[in-house]
Amino acid sequence: MVILRKYYGLNDVHQTFYLGGFKHQISPDLIAGPFTSISNNCNIYPKVTIGAYGLIASNVSILGGDHKYNKPGVPIVFSGRSELRQTIIGDDVWIGQNTIINSGVIIGDGAIIAAASVVTKNVEPFTLYGGVPARKIKNRFNCPEDEQIHREMLRKDPLSLGFTSFGENAILFIKRQNPL
């Protein structure tokens, strides 16, 4: 994993950050927290921050500034781009496959974005959003007490919770499911 971090120039990702596959376009200024995973073929523009425990599925695009299109007498290709805004993805966020996220969006902690969604506006914490454009479908948890338990877990240092790496946790899970 160190080789991939160096190849993409990712100096601001946690040591437990996981990058799946080799086909990406990722800005070297990406900031990613502990145990965040980015799957294959993702396109991540500059000024993106992803918190701890993030899951970014394959073919996700987190876009940069939009092209200016409303300058009379100037073709779009020569009109320039709008200012690039910071995109923030909170802790424990799952972004489904083939999702597009516009620049400047804030996705709250614990949110889930359904596959093939287009996120054009901020997403509330602990909610499930989906569609084109993405809209709230439901809350992630059924009761406020469950959400509070999860919020308290997210406040703890990720390295103090006993997780060591994706591979080891996967092996432990497999052993629990298929004891010898």
N, C-alpha and C positions, 0 to 999 in steps of 0.2 A: 504494500500500500504506500510505503514511503516513496517508491519509484514513481507511482502515478501522481502523488502530490507534487513531487519535484517536476515531473513532465509538464503538468498544468500550471506550475508556479503557485500552488496553493499554500501560502505561508500562514494564513489566518484561519486554518481549520484545526479542530482538536485532534490530538493523536489517535483517538478512537474513531475518527471520521472514516467512512467507508465509501469508496467510489467503485461502482460495478461496471465492468466492461471497459472498452478502450475508445469508444466513439462518443466524444463529447465536444461541446464548445462551451467552455466555462471561463468566465473572466477571472484572472488571477487575484482580484480583490475580494473574492467570495469569503465571507465569514460564516463558519459553520461550527455549531457546538458539539458536545460529546454525544457519541452514539448516533450521529446523523448519517443517513445512507442515501446516496444518489445513484439510481440505477442507470442503465445504458442509454446512450443517445439523447442526453439532455442538453439544452441550450440555455445557458444562464448568463445574462448580460451583467454589466457592472452594477455596483451599489446594491447588492443583495446580501441580506443577513438571514441565516437559518438557525434557530435555536437548537437546544438539546433534543435528542430522540426523534429528529425529523425523518420522515420516510418520503422520498421523492421517487416516484415510479418512472418507468421508461418513457422516453419521448416527451418529457415535460419541457415547456419553454417558459422561462421567466424573462419577459421582454424588457427592452430599453425604451428610450424616448420615441415618441411617435413622429412620423413625418409631418411637416407642416403642409397642409393641402389647400389653404384658403387665401393664398396670395394671388390676386388677379394678375394675369399676364406673365406668371412665372410657372414653368412646369414643376410638378411635385419633386422631381429628382433634383432640382436646383433650389428648392425652397428651404432646405435645412431641416433641422429636427428640433423638437421641443426640448426643454431642459430635462435631463435625466434625473428622476426622483428616486429616493431610497425605497427599496422594497423590503419589507420585514415579514418573515415567517416565524411565528412563535415556537415555543417548545411543544413537543409531542404532536406535531402536525403531520397528517398523512395526505399527500397530494397524489391523486390517482393518475393512471397512465393517460397520455395524450392530452393533458391539461395545459391550457395557456393562461399565464398570469400576467396581467398588465403591470407596467412600471408604476411604482408609487403606492401599491396596494399593501395594506397591513392585514395579515391573517393571524387571528388571535390564537393563543395557546389552546391546545387540545382540539383544534378544528380538523375536520376531514373534508376534503374536496373530492367529489365523485369523478370518476374517469371521464375524459373527453369534455370537461367543463371549460368555460372561459370566464375567468375571474376578472371583473372590471372594477369592482368596488371592495371596500374593506369587508372582512369576514369576522363575525363575532366569535369570541372564545367558546370552545366546547359545543360547537354546532356542526351539523352536516350540511354542506352546500353542494349544489350540482346544477347542471344545465348550461344553456347558452342564451343569455348571460347567466352566470351562476346566481342562484337564489337559495335562501334558507329552506331546507327540507324539514329538519327537525333538530332538536337538541341531542347531543351525544349521549348524555346520561338521562335516565328516567326520573331521577329525583335530585334535589339540591344537595342532599347529604353525600351522594356518590361523587358529585362534582367537587365538593369541598375536600373529600378524601384525596381525590386526584390532584387538586390544586396544592394541597399540603405536600404530597409526594414530589411534585415538580419544584417546590421551593428548596428541596434538599439537594446537597451536592451529588450529582449523578455518580461520581466515583465512590460515594459512600454507600450506595444501595446494593453493592455486591455484584454488579454486572462488570465483566472484565473485557469481553470482546464479543463480536457478533458470532464468530465461529464457535467459541466455547459455549455460549448460550444456546446455539443451535444444537450442539452435541448433547448438552444437558437435556434439552427438550426432547430430542430423539430418544435418549436413554429412558426418560420418564414414560414416553409413549410405548416403547418396545423394550421392556426390561429383559435382560438375558437370563 
